[in-house]
Amino acid sequence: MGCNDDVKDATNARIARHDGTDGTGLVSLVGAGPGDPELLTLRGKRRIEEADVIVYDRLVNPDLLDFARDDAERIDVGKSAHHHPVKQREINDMLASLARDGKRVVRLKSGDPFVFGRGGEEQRYLRDRGVRVEIVPGITSAIAGPAAVGIPVTHRDYASSFHVIAGHRKREGHELDWNNIAHMEGTLVFLMGMESLDRITGNLIANGKPTDTPIAVIQWATRDQQRAVRSDLAGIRAAVDKAGLGAPALIVVGGVASLLDETLTGETLANVGLTGLATSADEQ
């Protein structure tokens, strides 16, 4: 047996201790990644393949459900702004109930379950009730989304840090500390912020962020429908309206936003690898 096989067997043995095959249920909080199915982790794919039940969110790419068994139950608990057909407490209860029935449950969340995915709340709820739960991290759109259009969230010439901020408020009347945010060094990445784009740019400017600060908006990052525009704080609303962009999208503020490559639409993104290979072969 080779070294790679030894590593694989050790990994499988370690995973088996937590996979629910001993007759008790298990809830796996799985990060689905930013959208492109090829950016799902191997562990995430395996958990979907093994699952008895998949409880998934609205922004999860439906192609990922094709990895599931034909007899696996699929439950859509998707939420959108101002529309929560299944309340979070109901989702929590559902996950616990299914696991107590001995089910292997995948809670499939867009991006990473611990980055504005309420994974922390669900983990605590399940652990407090003695339900076995594991975390399968995913690639967050806060990094992969900008990268998909050529924007690095850090760059020695522009930013030595980056900050990920929820673009919407948990409740009315609770406002972010805009003075602090406007003066942070580095890149600002706002998730779930398209509905609040004007509020975000207005508050940044009102608290001292220069109006010519670069900003980019990326819709459907890493998906076939990917589109993006760049401008500055003063002009981004007009640019977004002209391009017809809307949710779901993420917002990148800072010098790195000027590096956006607007040619990287979903269609060209899908062909980048093939184009690169053809060029390399021609040069040989």
DABEL-V776652 format. One record per backbone hydrogen bond with DSSP energy under -0.5 kcal/mol. CO is the residue of the C=O (numbers start at 1). NH is the residue of the N-H. E is the energy in kcal/mol with one decimal. If there is no record, write none. Layout:
# DABEL-V776652
CO;NH;E / CO;NH;E
This chain:
# DABEL-V776652
2;6;-2.0 / 3;7;-2.2 / 4;8;-2.3 / 5;9;-2.8 / 6;10;-2.3 / 7;11;-2.4 / 8;12;-2.7 / 9;13;-2.3 / 10;14;-2.0 / 11;15;-2.5 / 12;16;-2.5 / 13;17;-0.9 / 14;17;-0.5 / 15;18;-2.5 / 16;19;-1.1 / 20;23;-0.9 / 26;28;-0.6 / 26;105;-3.2 / 27;29;-0.6 / 27;134;-2.3 / 28;30;-1.0 / 28;107;-3.0 / 29;136;-3.0 / 30;32;-0.6 / 30;109;-2.8 / 33;111;-3.1 / 36;39;-2.3 / 37;40;-1.6 / 41;45;-2.3 / 42;46;-2.3 / 43;47;-2.3 / 44;48;-2.0 / 45;49;-2.2 / 46;50;-1.7 / 47;51;-1.2 / 52;73;-2.7 / 53;106;-2.7 / 54;56;-0.6 / 54;75;-3.2 / 55;108;-2.0 / 56;77;-2.5 / 57;60;-1.0 / 61;64;-2.0 / 62;65;-1.2 / 63;66;-1.3 / 64;67;-1.6 / 65;68;-1.4 / 69;72;-1.3 / 73;54;-2.9 / 74;76;-0.5 / 75;56;-2.3 / 75;77;-0.7 / 80;83;-2.4 / 83;80;-2.4 / 85;87;-0.5 / 87;91;-1.9 / 88;92;-2.6 / 89;93;-2.2 / 90;94;-2.3 / 91;95;-2.5 / 92;96;-2.1 / 93;97;-2.7 / 94;98;-2.6 / 95;99;-2.1 / 96;100;-2.2 / 97;101;-1.1 / 98;103;-2.0 / 99;25;-0.8 / 99;102;-1.9 / 103;26;-1.9 / 103;105;-0.8 / 104;52;-2.7 / 104;53;-1.7 / 105;28;-3.3 / 105;107;-0.6 / 106;55;-3.2 / 106;108;-0.9 / 107;30;-2.1 / 107;109;-0.6 / 108;57;-1.4 / 109;32;-4.0 / 111;33;-2.0 / 112;115;-1.8 / 113;119;-1.9 / 114;116;-0.7 / 118;122;-2.0 / 119;123;-2.8 / 120;124;-2.1 / 121;125;-2.3 / 122;126;-2.4 / 123;127;-2.7 / 124;128;-2.6 / 125;129;-0.7 / 126;129;-0.8 / 126;131;-2.8 / 127;130;-1.8 / 132;27;-2.1 / 134;29;-2.8 / 135;137;-0.6 / 136;31;-2.7 / 138;140;-0.6 / 140;143;-1.4 / 140;144;-2.4 / 141;145;-1.7 / 141;146;-0.6 / 143;147;-1.9 / 144;148;-2.1 / 145;149;-0.5 / 146;149;-1.4 / 146;151;-2.9 / 147;150;-1.9 / 149;261;-3.0 / 150;152;-0.6 / 155;158;-1.7 / 155;159;-2.5 / 159;155;-2.4 / 161;187;-2.3 / 163;165;-0.5 / 163;189;-3.1 / 165;191;-2.3 / 171;174;-1.5 / 173;175;-0.8 / 176;178;-1.7 / 177;181;-2.4 / 178;182;-2.8 / 179;183;-0.8 / 180;183;-0.6 / 181;184;-1.3 / 187;163;-2.8 / 187;189;-0.5 / 188;190;-0.5 / 188;253;-3.0 / 189;165;-3.1 / 189;191;-0.6 / 190;251;-2.4 / 191;167;-3.7 / 193;196;-1.0 / 194;197;-1.5 / 196;200;-2.8 / 197;201;-2.6 / 198;202;-2.4 / 199;203;-2.2 / 200;204;-2.1 / 201;205;-2.4 / 202;206;-2.5 / 203;207;-1.3 / 204;209;-2.8 / 205;208;-1.8 / 210;213;-1.8 / 211;234;-1.9 / 213;233;-1.2 / 214;254;-2.6 / 215;231;-2.6 / 216;252;-2.9 / 217;229;-2.0 / 218;250;-2.3 / 219;227;-1.8 / 220;223;-2.0 / 223;226;-1.8 / 226;266;-1.7 / 227;219;-3.0 / 229;217;-2.4 / 231;215;-2.2 / 232;235;-0.7 / 232;236;-1.7 / 235;239;-1.9 / 236;240;-2.8 / 237;241;-2.4 / 238;242;-2.4 / 239;243;-1.9 / 240;244;-1.2 / 240;245;-1.9 / 248;220;-2.0 / 249;193;-0.7 / 250;218;-2.6 / 251;190;-2.9 / 252;216;-2.6 / 253;188;-2.6 / 254;257;-1.8 / 255;258;-1.6 / 256;259;-2.1 / 257;260;-1.5 / 260;262;-0.8 / 261;264;-1.9 / 263;265;-2.0 / 265;269;-2.6 / 266;270;-1.9 / 267;271;-0.7 / 268;271;-0.7 / 268;272;-0.6 / 269;272;-1.0 / 271;275;-2.6 / 272;276;-2.5 / 273;277;-2.1 / 274;278;-2.2 / 275;279;-2.2 / 276;280;-2.2 / 277;281;-2.3 / 278;282;-2.1 / 279;283;-1.5 / 280;284;-0.8 / 281;284;-0.7
